[in-house]
Amino acid sequence: MREATRARAVLGVLLLASITLVLLDVRGSSAIGGVRGLAATVFGPVQTAVAAAAAPFVSVASSVTSFGDVGARSEIAAQDLAAATGSNQTQSDIARSAAQLEAMLKTAGASGFSVIPARVVAYGSAQTFSGTVTIDAGSNDGLSPDMSVLNGNGLVGKIIAAGPTTATVQLVTDDDSVVGARLVNSGDAGALQGTGRPGESILRLLDPTSPVKEGDQLVTFGSPEGKPYVAGLPLGTVIGMRGEPGQADREAIVSPAARMGALDIVGVVMNPARTQSRTPVSPGGSVNPSTPANPTGAAAEPRR
Amino acid sequence: MLRLTFPRVLLIIAALGSALVIQSAILARLGLPGATPDMLLVAVLVIALAAGPLVGTVVGFSAGVLVDIAPPAAGSLGQTAAIYALAGFAIGHAQFEAGRPEFAAVLLVGGVSAAVVLGQAILGTLLGQPEVTWSVVPLFVVTQFVYSALLAFVMIPAIGLLYRGAGDEGRFA
């Protein structure tokens, strides 16, 4: 069969081409970066439009398939809105988004970050084991790689690529993601490694003898100038342990704070670097009891 | 055997692009259990079923490249392309009449999709993704079989219509 022979030959050529592409990509070819940028320019706006059109449908379906942790507040708001306007799914979707936006701004405000709000418009496939999503803000909005992304529950991930109108976010659950973490109670530091599964990441502590127990909270350790990760954001909760205290391969299983299966409104941190002049502190000096103690000395900065 | 006319090539490109957008912007956000329904792969398999191994291989490779470069992809470029090309080649050898969701064709699309999930996990491990979680792979394989078979029921007639629109009576095998 001529057709069968030709098909085999073409398959061979294309498999070789695939291997070449994989090798080029692993070495970080700039041509491939350009092609990805082009694809983001073409597909980004289409994904944004389709996601917006399908939002009511998706929000109803995902509240059926998940357990809707958006909170009683948005449920009530949604009911109020539905009652006021005649029940309809779009209204409940708007209320849900509004509640998520409010929660996100609260998280950002608590740490003093300015954020650019954005909406998640596309997810990668679960079977690729990579946790990446597309958001509907891009380099035109001032976004660039290595910016932190958060939502109302805590850290979501970081930007790994920015097209003109969309950007790709690597979630903390991605199997390539490693985030510096600190236990809230003990202050012990470690690294949170994604597994590709949405509800389960692995925490490896620098000191394997440190006491960790179920229910311990994690926050981000933070990077210099907040890139890629800003400090102090909720990161997750320890839900289990593997290995005995003192074993070098001891690790904690962590449930991430942000529920990755139900992301909608997120915020991109724009001004993490708060360069403050540090004031020398002399021990034994009189402390004004009316000013609350501030270990970072932030309050000592003179205001103009 | 199917001739590749220019309108037909355009239709194939349109079908693949739409499938990719619907998959990433709608299906992946539904939070369905297990694997994410792979509409693009089903489109490739249905086209390959109708058009044979040669077209199946080329369409599979192109669709795989599309998956690897379109946002929010982050894996190695070429990884999905190799697997989809193999899948299109393999299923192209079993030729069915386009446009009729025969039971055997639907099962075949489901089976090959399940094999692709397994292939993705194996290739991911070989290419050094640090933690492909093998404990969930069986769930992904089973759910992908179900999702793809269901999608095939809809997409075999849909793509059959597209072909007819491009000037054919509906029989290509």
Interface residues (C-beta under 8 A of the other chain):
Chain A: E3 A4 R6 A7 R8 V10 L11 L14 L15 A17 S18 I19 T20 L21 V22 L24 D25 V26 I32 V35 R36 A39 A40 F43 G44 V46 Q47 V50 A51 A54 F57 V58 A61 S62 T65 S66 V120 V121 A122 Y123 G124 S125 A126 Q127 T128 F129 S130 T132 V133 T134 I160 A161 G163 T166 T168 V169 Q170 D174 D175 D176 Q193 G194 T195 G196 R197 I202 G261 A262
Chain B: M1 L20 V21 I22 Q23 S24 A25 I26 A28 R29 L30 G31 L32 P33 G34 A35 T36 D38 G52 P53 L54 G56 T57 V58 F61 G64 V65 L66 D68 I69 A70 P71 P72 A73 A74 G75 S76 L77 G78 Q79 T80 A81 A82 A85 L86 F89 G92 H93 V117 Q120 A121 G124 L127 Q129 P130 E131 V132 T133 V136 F140 Q144
